[in-house]
Amino acid sequence: MFDINELFQYLQRLAIPDLILCAAAVVILDVFALSIILSANREAKLCRKRWQKVSNGLELRFWDNHYPLEADEILLGRHISADIRLSDASVSRYHAVMTVSAGVWSITDLDSKSGTFVNDRKVKQAKLHPGDCIRLGNVQMYLARQTVGEPVRRRKGGNPHV
């Protein structure tokens, strides 16, 4: 166990130059730690800004849920490992995958039983645009631009469930 009295006794035995060196070392370490934290924060903001350009600032909306598209590949399905989990029996475990390239999103059906539909047209693969209606089984969702300042509503827990 740490005893504060022992620390004070140790510090009293040190010579003044040793105390000054210790204090200077602590200050220098604190400055380095602060600069690392600030650099990491700045880098995180830059990454978010770059991702907004790549992802085109889109999200999936269905019911009262909004799911920002925050990865370059998003698995949609009933399985627990799906990025967006749709717990509807009409949705296959691994139903479809959404991918982005140069700001253009596309969806690919993964040989699902009930099919993947974009604007009521059955597709194997299709490019997506804001406002498109996507239907997987009986679950219908829309691709929309993220609304700035609007909170993201997700169900509690790791993966979003519908």
N, C-alpha and C positions, 0 to 999 in steps of 0.2 A: 504494500500500500504506500502511496505517496504521502510524505509528511512535509508540510509547508515550512515547519520550523527547521528541518534539516536543510532545506534549500536555502533559507536565509543564512544559516550558519556557514554553509559552503560559500555563498556569495560574499560574506564578510571576510573570509580568509583570502579571497582573491585580491590581487593588487589592482589599482585603478586602471592601468593600461589594459589589463586582461578584461576588466568589466567593459571598457570602451570597445574593445575588439568584439566581445560577445554581443553587445548592443548593436554595433555596426553590422555584424553578420546577420542578426535577426532582421534588421531593417532592410538589408539587401535581399534577403530571402523573401520577405514580404513584398517588396517591389517586384521581384521576378514573378512571384505567384500571381499578383494582381495583373501584371502585363499578360501573362498566359491566359488568365480568365477573360480579360478584355479582348484579346486576339481571338479566342475561341468563340466568343459572342459575336464578334464582327464577321468571322468566317461563317457562322451559322446563318446570319442574316443574308450574306451573299449567296449561300447555297439555296436558301428559300427563294430568293429573288430569281436565281437562275432556273430553279425548278418551276416557278410560275411561268417562265417563258417556255420551257419544254412542255409542261403539262397543259398549257393554254388556259390555266385557271378554271378548269372544269370540275364538276362534281356530279355524282349520281343522286337523284332525289326520288324518294318514294315514301309514301305515307307522310309522316312528319319528320322523317330522317333525311339528313344531308350527309353524304359521304364524299369528302374531297378525294380526288384521284391523286394520291401521294406517292405512287411508285410507278415505274415504267412498265410493270406487268401486274395485273390484278386478276386474281382467280375468283370467279363467281360460282357459287354452288352450295350444296347442302352439307358438304363435309366440314368437319370442325377445323380443318386446315385451310379452308377457303378464306381469302382476304375479306370478302364480303359474303357472309353466310346467310343464305336464304332458306329458312326452315319451313319450306312448303314441299309437300310430297310430289308435286308436279315438276320440281326442279331436281335435276340430276346431281349426284354428289360432286362431280366435276363438270359443271354445265358449260361454262364459257370462260374465255380469258380476254381481258382488255389489255391492249398494248398501245404505247405512244411512240411515235417517231417524228422528230422535227415538228412537234406541236400538233400532229394529227393523230387522233385516237382511232383505233379500230377494234372490232370485236370478232372473235373466232369461236364458233361452236365446237365443242369438244365431243362430238358424236353423241349428243344428248338424246334422250328418248322423245321428249316433247318439242325439241327444236328451239332455235333462237330466232327471234323476229325483230326487225328494225322497221319501224313505221308500218307495221302489219304485213311486212314482206319477209318470208322465211329466208334466212341467209346462212351460208356456211362461214363466210367472212364478209365484213362490210366496214367501210370507213364511216366514222361517226361525226356528227355535227351538233352544235348546241341546239337544243329543242327536239332532238330525235327521241322517239319513244322506243324503248327497248323492252321486249317481253321475253322472259325465260319461264316456260311453263305458264302458270297462272299469275306470276309476279310481273307487274308492269312498273317500269321506272323511266325517268327522264334524264337526259344529259343536259346540264345547265351550267351557266357561268356562276362561279362562286359569288355570293353576295357579300361585299365587304362589310364588316361589322356585325354580321348576323352570326350568332353562335352556332357551332356545329352540334347537332343533336344526334347522339348515338345512344344505343342501349348500354346499360351497365355491363361490365365484363370485358374480356379481351377482344373478341371479334364481334362486329356488329351482327345482330340477328334480326331477321324479319319474320 
